[in-house]
Amino acid sequence: MQRQEQQAASPETHWLLRIQAEYREMPGLSLTRGQMQRLWGFDPAACDEIIDALVAAQVLRATRSGSYVSFDSQH
């Protein structure tokens, strides 16, 4: 059933879930906007939209250095 839900999900929802999973699987992951753009092939506007949504959902948070880490991370 989960596969059916994923197929019905919007592309944005797919990316939100995928990035959240990546950060969960790699607890020390710390990426800048530019690194996210290159890693996942986002254009700048799409990257900003995805990051903003993840920050608003308290999945990610920005560090002083401009990287994004898991909201629960101590970095």
C-alpha positions as CSV (number, residue, x, y, z in Angstrom):
1,M,0.0,0.0,0.0
2,Q,2.9,2.4,0.7
3,R,4.0,2.1,-2.9
4,Q,0.6,3.1,-4.1
5,E,0.7,6.1,-1.8
6,Q,4.1,7.1,-3.1
7,Q,2.9,6.8,-6.7
8,A,0.0,9.1,-6.0
9,A,2.2,11.7,-4.1
10,S,3.2,14.9,-5.8
11,P,6.8,15.3,-6.9
12,E,7.4,17.8,-4.1
13,T,6.1,15.3,-1.5
14,H,8.3,12.6,-3.0
15,W,11.4,14.9,-2.5
16,L,10.4,15.9,1.0
17,L,10.1,12.3,2.0
18,R,13.3,11.3,0.2
19,I,15.4,14.1,1.8
20,Q,13.9,13.4,5.2
21,A,14.9,9.8,4.8
22,E,18.4,10.7,3.7
23,Y,18.9,12.8,6.8
24,R,17.5,10.1,9.0
25,E,19.8,7.4,7.5
26,M,22.8,9.7,7.8
27,P,22.5,11.5,11.2
28,G,25.6,13.7,10.7
29,L,24.6,14.8,7.2
30,S,25.2,18.6,6.8
31,L,24.6,20.1,3.3
32,T,24.5,23.6,2.0
33,R,21.9,24.8,-0.5
34,G,24.4,24.5,-3.3
35,Q,25.3,20.9,-2.3
36,M,21.6,20.0,-2.2
37,Q,21.1,21.5,-5.6
38,R,24.0,19.4,-7.1
39,L,23.2,16.2,-5.2
40,W,19.5,16.1,-6.1
41,G,19.5,18.0,-9.3
42,F,17.3,20.9,-8.2
43,D,17.1,24.3,-9.8
44,P,17.6,27.2,-7.2
45,A,13.9,27.9,-6.9
46,A,12.9,24.3,-6.3
47,C,15.7,23.9,-3.8
48,D,14.6,26.9,-1.9
49,E,11.0,25.6,-1.8
50,I,12.0,22.2,-0.6
51,I,14.4,23.5,2.1
52,D,11.8,26.0,3.3
53,A,9.2,23.3,3.6
54,L,11.6,21.0,5.5
55,V,12.6,23.8,7.9
56,A,9.0,24.7,8.5
57,A,8.2,21.1,9.3
58,Q,11.1,21.0,11.7
59,V,12.9,18.3,9.7
60,L,15.9,20.5,9.0
61,R,17.5,23.5,10.6
62,A,20.1,25.9,9.4
63,T,23.5,26.1,11.1
64,R,25.5,29.3,11.5
65,S,27.7,28.2,8.7
66,G,24.8,28.0,6.3
67,S,24.5,24.2,6.2
68,Y,21.3,22.3,6.9
69,V,21.3,19.5,9.4
70,S,18.6,17.3,10.9
71,F,16.5,19.4,13.3
72,D,17.5,17.0,16.2
73,S,21.2,17.3,15.4
74,Q,23.5,18.8,18.0
75,H,25.7,20.4,15.3
